[in-house]
């Protein structure tokens, strides 16, 4: 007797028809095998062209910022120098003339003041020399090295009938005037020094801007030469670094 039962293969049409109509919705809580999850293929990472452009744009931005900073610092230097020169010139302070006995009165004066003999004090360097190596030397001779504060304290405790009253009063007045002028000159020197520092910082800023600008230009040029598919870092590289 002939066996009429149907035993279709899995790939047959009949076997396929038996699958039609079944509920193929995923079972809640089911999880696909780990190997079937989607992941980036090996070799896919940041493109070299993209990296070059990003770094070049950052360099260009830094170059612009340094140019702006350099311009502001250069303006600060010019402003400070102009103000110091104008204010010192108005005071009409001059060093002793060449050959003057005042230049030979003290070895310190001879050493530091002689190079500026006969010149008018118009910049911070001259103001510092005049204050610390000319005025200060003479002030130390007024009351044996005592300051205005010390002499003034002694003067306030003296009586007008004291035989040294007029002498101490004169020392007090001389020290007050000398230390005031010295303080003003040193303030001018301090501002002038700040202007010089601003000039150095401006030069450094411009040099840095030129360097970053050049690197940015080279980076943009290099980004045009690399291939569109050239990679900088690949996923394989990251895995090797992580396993190391």
C-alpha positions as CSV (number, residue, x, y, z in Angstrom):
1,X,0.0,0.0,0.0
2,X,1.4,3.3,-1.0
3,X,2.3,5.9,1.8
4,X,0.3,9.0,0.9
5,X,1.5,11.1,4.0
6,X,3.2,14.3,3.1
7,X,6.7,14.9,4.6
8,X,7.8,18.1,3.0
9,X,11.3,19.4,3.4
10,X,11.9,22.6,5.4
11,X,12.6,24.5,2.2
12,X,9.6,23.2,0.3
13,X,6.5,25.2,-0.6
14,X,4.4,23.0,1.6
15,X,6.6,23.5,4.6
16,X,6.6,27.2,4.0
17,X,2.9,27.2,3.8
18,X,2.7,25.7,7.3
19,X,4.7,28.7,8.7
20,X,2.3,31.2,7.2
21,X,-0.1,32.4,9.8
22,X,2.0,31.7,12.8
23,X,2.6,34.5,15.3
24,X,6.1,35.7,14.6
25,X,6.1,38.6,17.1
26,X,9.2,38.6,19.4
27,X,8.7,37.1,22.8
28,X,8.8,39.6,25.6
29,X,12.1,39.3,27.5
30,X,13.8,37.5,24.6
31,X,17.3,38.5,23.8
32,X,19.1,38.2,20.5
33,X,22.5,36.5,20.5
34,X,25.4,38.7,21.2
35,X,27.0,38.0,17.8
36,X,23.9,39.4,16.1
37,X,24.1,42.9,17.7
38,X,25.0,45.7,15.3
39,X,28.5,47.1,15.8
40,X,30.9,49.2,13.8
41,X,33.2,47.3,11.5
42,X,36.9,47.3,12.0
43,X,38.7,50.2,10.5
44,X,36.0,52.8,11.0
45,X,37.0,55.9,13.0
46,X,37.7,59.6,12.7
47,X,38.7,60.7,9.2
48,X,42.0,62.3,8.8
49,X,40.6,65.1,6.8
50,X,38.1,65.9,9.5
51,X,40.8,65.9,12.1
52,X,43.0,68.2,10.1
53,X,40.2,70.7,9.6
54,X,39.2,70.8,13.2
55,X,42.8,71.3,14.4
56,X,43.4,74.0,11.7
57,X,40.2,75.8,12.7
58,X,41.4,75.8,16.3
59,X,44.8,77.1,15.3
60,X,43.2,79.9,13.3
61,X,41.0,80.9,16.2
62,X,44.0,81.0,18.5
63,X,45.9,83.1,16.0
64,X,43.1,85.6,15.9
65,X,42.9,85.8,19.7
66,X,46.6,86.3,20.0
67,X,46.5,89.1,17.4
68,X,43.8,90.9,19.3
69,X,45.7,90.4,22.6
70,X,48.9,91.6,21.0
71,X,47.1,94.7,19.7
72,X,45.7,95.5,23.1
73,X,49.1,95.0,24.8
74,X,50.8,97.2,22.2
75,X,48.2,99.9,22.8
76,X,48.8,99.6,26.6
77,X,52.5,100.0,26.1
78,X,52.1,103.1,23.9
79,X,49.6,104.7,26.4
80,X,51.8,104.1,29.5
81,X,54.9,105.4,27.8
82,X,53.1,108.5,26.6
83,X,51.6,109.3,30.0
84,X,54.9,108.7,31.8
85,X,56.9,110.9,29.4
86,X,54.3,113.7,29.4
87,X,54.1,113.8,33.2
88,X,57.9,113.6,33.8
89,X,58.6,116.3,31.1
90,X,56.2,118.7,32.9
91,X,58.3,118.3,36.1
92,X,61.4,119.6,34.3
93,X,63.8,117.4,36.3
94,X,67.3,117.2,35.0
95,X,70.5,115.4,36.0
96,X,73.5,117.4,36.9
97,X,75.5,118.7,33.9
98,X,78.7,117.0,32.8
99,X,81.7,118.0,34.8
100,X,79.5,119.1,37.7
101,X,80.9,118.6,41.2
102,X,77.6,116.9,42.1
103,X,78.6,113.9,40.0
104,X,81.7,113.4,42.0
105,X,80.1,113.9,45.4
106,X,79.5,110.2,46.0
107,X,80.8,107.0,44.3
108,X,77.2,105.7,43.8
109,X,76.3,109.0,42.0
110,X,79.4,108.8,39.9
111,X,78.6,105.2,38.8
112,X,74.9,105.5,38.0
113,X,74.2,109.1,37.4
114,X,77.1,110.1,35.2
115,X,75.8,108.3,32.1
116,X,72.7,110.5,32.2
117,X,74.6,113.8,32.9
118,X,72.8,116.8,31.6
119,X,69.7,114.8,30.4
120,X,66.1,115.6,31.3
121,X,64.2,112.9,33.1
122,X,61.6,111.8,30.6
123,X,61.3,108.0,31.0
124,X,61.0,105.4,33.7
125,X,64.6,104.2,33.6
126,X,65.9,107.7,34.1
127,X,63.3,108.3,36.9
128,X,64.5,105.2,38.7
129,X,68.2,106.3,38.5
130,X,67.4,109.8,39.7
131,X,65.3,108.5,42.6
132,X,67.4,105.7,43.9
133,X,70.9,106.8,43.0
134,X,70.7,110.6,43.4
135,X,67.9,111.7,45.6
136,X,68.3,108.8,48.0
137,X,72.0,109.3,48.4
138,X,71.4,113.0,49.4
139,X,68.5,112.1,51.7
140,X,70.7,109.6,53.6
141,X,73.1,112.5,54.3
142,X,70.4,114.8,55.7
143,X,69.8,113.1,59.1
144,X,72.4,110.3,59.2
145,X,70.1,107.9,57.2
146,X,66.9,108.6,59.2
147,X,63.6,108.7,57.3
148,X,61.1,111.5,57.3
149,X,58.9,109.5,59.6
150,X,61.6,109.1,62.2
151,X,62.7,112.7,62.1
152,X,59.1,113.9,62.2
153,X,58.5,111.8,65.3
154,X,61.4,113.4,67.0
155,X,60.4,116.9,66.0
156,X,56.9,116.5,67.4
157,X,58.3,115.7,70.8
158,X,60.7,118.7,70.8
159,X,59.9,122.1,72.4
160,X,60.4,125.3,70.5
161,X,63.0,126.3,73.1
162,X,65.2,123.3,72.2
163,X,68.5,124.5,70.6
164,X,68.1,121.9,67.8
165,X,64.5,122.7,67.1
166,X,65.2,124.7,63.9
167,X,67.8,122.2,62.6
168,X,65.4,119.2,63.0
169,X,62.6,121.3,61.5
170,X,64.8,121.9,58.4
171,X,65.7,118.2,58.2
172,X,62.0,117.3,58.5
173,X,61.1,119.6,55.7
174,X,63.9,118.4,53.4
175,X,63.2,114.8,54.0
176,X,59.5,115.3,53.3
177,X,60.1,117.1,50.0
178,X,62.8,114.6,48.9
179,X,60.9,111.5,49.8
180,X,57.8,112.8,48.1
181,X,59.6,113.5,44.9
182,X,61.4,110.2,45.1
183,X,58.1,108.4,45.6
184,X,56.6,110.1,42.6
185,X,59.5,109.2,40.4
186,X,59.4,105.5,41.5
187,X,55.7,105.4,40.7
188,X,56.5,106.7,37.2
189,X,59.2,104.0,37.0
190,X,56.7,101.3,38.0
191,X,54.2,102.3,35.4
192,X,57.0,102.5,32.8
193,X,58.1,99.0,33.7
194,X,54.6,97.7,33.2
195,X,54.6,99.3,29.8
196,X,57.8,97.5,28.9
197,X,56.3,94.2,30.0
198,X,53.3,94.9,27.9
199,X,55.5,95.4,24.9
200,X,57.3,92.1,25.4
201,X,54.0,90.3,25.9
202,X,52.7,91.9,22.7
203,X,55.7,90.7,20.7
204,X,55.3,87.2,22.1
205,X,51.6,87.3,21.2
206,X,52.3,88.3,17.6
207,X,55.0,85.6,17.2
208,X,52.5,83.0,18.6
209,X,49.8,84.3,16.3
210,X,52.2,83.9,13.3
211,X,53.1,80.4,14.4
212,X,49.5,79.3,14.8
213,X,48.5,80.9,11.6
214,X,51.2,79.1,9.7
215,X,50.3,75.7,11.3
216,X,46.6,76.4,10.5
217,X,47.5,77.1,6.9
218,X,49.5,73.9,6.6
219,X,46.8,72.0,8.2
220,X,44.1,73.2,5.8
221,X,46.5,72.5,2.9
222,X,47.2,69.0,4.2
223,X,43.4,68.3,4.6
224,X,43.0,68.8,0.8
225,X,45.7,66.3,0.0
226,X,44.6,63.3,2.1
227,X,42.1,60.8,0.8
228,X,38.5,61.1,1.7
229,X,38.5,57.6,3.2
230,X,41.8,57.9,5.1
231,X,41.3,57.2,8.8
232,X,43.2,58.7,11.7
233,X,42.2,56.3,14.4
234,X,40.4,53.0,13.8
235,X,38.2,50.9,16.1
236,X,40.8,48.2,15.9
237,X,43.4,50.6,17.2
238,X,41.2,51.5,20.1
239,X,40.7,47.9,21.0
240,X,44.4,47.2,20.8
241,X,45.2,50.1,23.1
242,X,42.5,49.0,25.5
243,X,43.9,45.4,25.6
244,X,47.5,46.6,26.0
